[in-house]
Amino acid sequence: MTTLPSLIRGDALDAELGALLWMLVEGRTSVLALGPSSVRRTEVLDALFHLRPDDLRATSMAVIGPDDLWGGQLVEALHSVRATDGFAATMAADSLREALEQLSGPGVGLTEEELRVLGLVVVLDEEGRLSAAHLLRPVERDMAGHLQRRPPAVLSARDPTTGQLEHFAWGAMPEIADRVDREQADMERRLAARAGLLSELAADGDGDAPLVRERMAQHIRDEPPRVAAPERPPARDAWPAPPGQDTHTH
């Protein structure tokens, strides 16, 4: 049983990124883990999968690939995200670009709008360390009604020279706060406190995983009441994709 503190202790990620992933997954963001090792992908996804709210209807982690969830079944699974309010999967790919090319290619034919449902994408290197974390943004309309397709936000990336994770989520904090329905200052306070807890748990050494997870759950229970994000006019299109963009190759 893998936990975020055990991943931090093994240098797969750091406490700052761990706290952000925790917040996003708790906020019902779907997650896709990429990398060459199926074992490491599963370990990372297991640690994140456990952080979902208890009331999510999705009950299992999927494996995306021609021998598993693929073609029309994958399309249907992503369309069901609106009902299950969550999707968690692993896939053999070395980068976000490679994964998107495979999923939009002849085998599946996902539209751009459907690809963006994947939400949080973490990429692992050959050693099982997070080399990058991305947040896919939904297609939105601006105040004039024009469709906006922003590129993925890079939350973190590992410097190839130093091997250290560099963090860039600060550039997307307002939209992350909206995504998890928290006022930004409130969210940033919680992120700092959760990063501190993860650092402490990681420094404690190999602990019993259920006890570690219980301490994390207790931390959530002890947090002050959530300050919701301010109300804004809805910007997202209703599912499905805009006309003319829902053709698939199965």
Residue, then its C-alpha position, 0 to 999 in steps of 0.5 A: m500500500t503506497t502513500l504520498p509520504s512514502l513516495i516523498r521519502g523515495d524521492a518520487l516527488d516532494a512535499e510541495l507537489g504532493a500537497l498540490l496533487w492531494m488538493l486536486v484529487e480531493g477536489r475531484t480532478s481526474v488523474l492519469a499516471l504515465g511512465p514506462s513501469s506499470v508497477r511504479r505507475t500503479e504505486v503512484l496512482d494508488a497513493l493518489f486514488h486513495l485521496r478521492p472523496d468517499d462519495l465518488r462513484a468511481t470504484s476502480m483504477a483503469v489501465i489504458g492500452p490496446d489490451d485493456l481500456w481502448g477504443g469505444q470503451l475508453v470513449e464511453a468511460l471518459h463520457s461517464v466522468r460527468a456521472t461518476d465525477g472522477f477517473a483514474a488510470t495508468m498508461a504506458a507513455d513517456s510524455l504527455r505529448e506521446a499519450l495525447e498522440q496515441l489517444s487522439g490517433p486511429g486507435v481511439g480518436l478522442t477529440e480535443e475536448e474529451l482529452r481535456v477531461l483527463g485533468l491531472v497527468v503525472v509523468l514518471d521516469e524510468e526510476g519511478r520519479l515524477s518527471a512532470a505534472h500537468l493540468l489539462r484545462p477544459v475548453e471554455r468560453d470567454m465573456a464574448g462567447h468565444l471558445q478558449r483552448r488553453p494549453p496544459a498548465v505545467l505544475s512541476a517539472r524535474d530539472p534534467t541537470t540537478g534532478q530537482l523538481e521545479h514548481f510552476a503551479w503559481g501561474a495557475m493558482p487562481e484557476i486551481a482554486d476555482r477547480v477545487d472550489r476554494e478561495q485562493a488564499d484559503m487554498e494556499r494556506r491549506l497547501a502549506a499546512r499539508a506540505g508540512l504534514l507530508s514532510e513530517l510523515a516522510a521524515d518519520g520513516d517507514g510507517d504503517a500505511p493505514l496509520v499514515r493515511e489515518r493521520m492524513a484523514q485526521h488532518i483534513r478533519d481538523e482543517p478549518p471550514r472551507v472558504a468557497a471560491p467566489e461565484r462566477p458566471p459559468a464558463r464551461d460548455a455543457w457536455p458533449a463537445p461542440p458540434g463537428q468535434d465528436t467524431h471518433t475512430h473506433 
